[in-house]
Amino acid sequence: MTSHRIADAARLLGVSDDTVRRWVDQGVLPTTGESPASIPGPALAAHAVDLASAAADPSQTHSSARNRLVGLVTRVQRDGVMAQVDIQAGPHRIVSLMSAEAVDELGLEPGSLAVAVVKATTVIVEAPRG
C-alpha cells in the first residue's frame, strides 16, 4: 500500500504540514503507524476528493465537460486583442488565452470567481518511479 509522509501529503493537498497534523490529531486522516508518520494513499486520495468538492460550481450549467475547476482569477495580462488569464483552482494554476473582449464580457479581474472548463480527447497520466 502506498503511503505519504506528512510534508508530502500537505504539498499534494495544497495545505500546510500543520494542517495535516491537525487532521491526523482530529481523526480526519489516519496514519500507518510508522515513524515518521505517514498517511495511507487511499485515505489521502479520499480526503483530496472531499476537499475538491468544497468549491461549488456557481454556473449551474449542464455540460459534457467533466473537468470543471472552480477558482480565483489571479492575473489578467492584456496584449492588444488577446489576454492571458491565470486562475488558481486549489493547488492548480490554470492559464487561458482568450480575446480581451471576452475578458471584458466575463468581467474577469484579479479576485473574481471563475470556472475553468477543460475538454480534451487526450490526457497523459504519468506515475513517478519510486
Solvent accessible surface area in square Angstrom, and as a share of the most:
residue,aa,sasa,rsa
1,M,174,0.78
2,T,87,0.50
3,S,40,0.26
4,H,52,0.23
5,R,142,0.52
6,I,19,0.10
7,A,43,0.34
8,D,51,0.27
9,A,0,0.00
10,A,1,0.01
11,R,166,0.61
12,L,106,0.53
13,L,17,0.08
14,G,50,0.48
15,V,49,0.28
16,S,61,0.39
17,D,52,0.27
18,D,82,0.42
19,T,26,0.15
20,V,0,0.00
21,R,114,0.41
22,R,127,0.46
23,W,42,0.15
24,V,38,0.22
25,D,123,0.64
26,Q,124,0.55
27,G,62,0.60
28,V,70,0.40
29,L,3,0.02
30,P,68,0.43
31,T,51,0.30
32,T,46,0.26
33,G,71,0.68
34,E,101,0.45
35,S,111,0.72
36,P,81,0.51
37,A,40,0.31
38,S,7,0.05
39,I,0,0.00
40,P,16,0.10
41,G,12,0.11
42,P,87,0.55
43,A,26,0.20
44,L,8,0.04
45,A,59,0.46
46,A,58,0.45
47,H,23,0.10
48,A,40,0.31
49,V,102,0.59
50,D,90,0.46
51,L,64,0.32
52,A,76,0.59
53,S,87,0.56
54,A,83,0.65
55,A,57,0.44
56,A,81,0.63
57,D,43,0.22
58,P,69,0.43
59,S,51,0.33
60,Q,157,0.70
61,T,79,0.46
62,H,183,0.82
63,S,43,0.28
64,S,81,0.52
65,A,6,0.05
66,R,194,0.71
67,N,76,0.39
68,R,61,0.22
69,L,55,0.27
70,V,23,0.13
71,G,8,0.08
72,L,93,0.47
73,V,2,0.01
74,T,71,0.42
75,R,101,0.37
76,V,35,0.20
77,Q,91,0.41
78,R,121,0.44
79,D,117,0.61
80,G,70,0.67
81,V,121,0.70
82,M,91,0.40
83,A,3,0.02
84,Q,40,0.18
85,V,0,0.00
86,D,6,0.03
87,I,9,0.05
88,Q,68,0.30
89,A,8,0.06
90,G,59,0.57
91,P,76,0.48
92,H,101,0.45
93,R,145,0.53
94,I,34,0.17
95,V,66,0.38
96,S,36,0.23
97,L,130,0.65
98,M,41,0.18
99,S,43,0.28
100,A,12,0.09
101,E,117,0.53
102,A,28,0.21
103,V,0,0.00
104,D,89,0.46
105,E,131,0.59
106,L,119,0.59
107,G,48,0.46
108,L,22,0.11
109,E,106,0.48
110,P,86,0.54
111,G,55,0.53
112,S,27,0.17
113,L,99,0.49
114,A,13,0.10
115,V,38,0.22
116,A,11,0.09
117,V,75,0.43
118,V,62,0.36
119,K,138,0.58
120,A,57,0.44
121,T,148,0.86
122,T,101,0.59
123,V,110,0.63
124,I,140,0.71
125,V,132,0.76
126,E,148,0.66
127,A,90,0.70
128,P,132,0.83
129,R,239,0.87
130,G,125,1.21
